[in-house]
Each structure stands twice: as structure tokens, then as C-alpha cells.
Amino acid sequence: MNKKYLPFLYVGAGLLGVYAIAKLFKSKEEREVDNVDKQPTLDGSTVAMIGDIPLTPAMANSIAQTIHDAMRYCGTEEEIILTTLSQGLNGKALQKIYKAFGLREAGVLVGCHGDTSPFPGTKKDMGTYFVAEMSGQPELDAIRTIFRKANIVF
């Protein structure tokens, strides 16, 4: 091997090593989100379904994004969230959506969460995001009731 390429080889190996270490040492929150769909559900579901339709990963990602969009910027669209979550999702589907949401940055700027660049905040899972965003206890209680069948408590 030509010696002029050795620095690039070392940098590449170093970056690969940092990536591998980061994957091995996930935060507690990342591990909890990664494993949320491995828990038993309280409704006994084992396959993620919306009514009679199997929930695909693309559908779970789309629903998670819809929920996140309803909480972004100032003002939370509680009705959109409740409508989205009340479309016949079983417990396993809710777990998949929760996992698809993952951890999302939720900065705080004058009481607004999400997308507050250049003032980044902390990463929050869906439940923590709900607690921070819900203006009324009845809405938060309704969402907690929906997620109870997925065995997700926040």
C-alpha cells in the first residue's frame, strides 16, 4: 500500500470505531425506545394492526411524523393527535408507532417545543413529548388511556 494513503486509512478506521462505540453505548432512553415493541401488550395483540389492516413500517413512520408535526413549533394540535391515535390501532401498533417516533429533539424557546434551531434542546421520546406539549389534563389523560393498551406508561 502506498504510504500517502495511510492517514486516510487511519481516519476512516477511527471514524468507524467511534460509530461502533456509539452504537454499543446507547442512552437508557434509546434502549427503552428500541425495546418498547418487545413488551407484551395489555390488549394481548402480537401483530401490529389498524383495524383489520397490518401496520407496515412505512405506516408507523407516517403516523409518528403526523404526531410530531402536530406538536412542532408553538401550539399543539391535540385534536389531530387524538384523531390519529383513535383510528383502531391495537397495542402492538401503538408500540411500533412509539418506536418509529424514537427520540426527537425538543428544544424550548419561549415555551415552544421542537425545531427551535439554533437553540437545541434535549431528545425526548413520544411520551415525554406529550407531557411537555399537552396544555390540558383531559387530553393528556386520553392519550395515556390509548397507550395503556400498548403497556406504555408516561
C-alpha positions, 0 to 999 in steps of 0.5 A, spaced: 500 500 500 502 506 498 504 510 504 500 517 502 494 513 503 495 511 510 492 517 514 486 516 510 486 509 512 487 511 519 481 516 519 476 512 516 478 506 521 477 511 527 471 514 524 468 507 524 470 505 531 467 511 534 460 509 530 461 502 533 462 505 540 456 509 539 452 504 537 454 499 543 453 505 548 446 507 547 442 512 552 437 508 557 432 512 553 434 509 546 434 502 549 427 503 552 425 506 545 428 500 541 425 495 546 418 498 547 415 493 541 418 487 545 413 488 551 407 484 551 401 488 550 395 489 555 390 488 549 394 481 548 395 483 540 402 480 537 401 483 530 401 490 529 394 492 526 389 498 524 383 495 524 383 489 520 389 492 516 397 490 518 401 496 520 407 496 515 413 500 517 412 505 512 405 506 516 408 507 523 413 512 520 407 516 517 403 516 523 409 518 528 411 524 523 403 526 523 404 526 531 410 530 531 408 535 526 402 536 530 406 538 536 412 542 532 413 549 533 408 553 538 401 550 539 399 543 539 394 540 535 391 535 540 385 534 536 389 531 530 393 527 535 387 524 538 384 523 531 390 519 529 391 515 535 383 513 535 383 510 528 383 502 531 390 501 532 391 495 537 397 495 542 402 492 538 401 498 533 401 503 538 408 500 540 411 500 533 408 507 532 412 509 539 418 506 536 418 509 529 417 516 533 424 514 537 427 520 540 426 527 537 429 533 539 425 538 543 428 544 544 424 550 548 424 557 546 419 561 549 415 555 551 415 552 544 417 545 543 421 542 537 425 545 531 427 551 535 434 551 531 439 554 533 437 553 540 437 545 541 434 542 546 434 535 549 431 528 545 425 526 548 421 520 546 413 520 544 411 520 551 415 525 554 413 529 548 406 529 550 407 531 557 411 537 555 406 539 549 399 537 552 396 544 555 390 540 558 389 534 563 383 531 559 387 530 553 393 528 556 389 523 560 386 520 553 392 519 550 395 515 556 388 511 556 390 509 548 397 507 550 395 503 556 393 498 551 400 498 548 403 497 556 406 504 555 406 508 561 408 516 561 
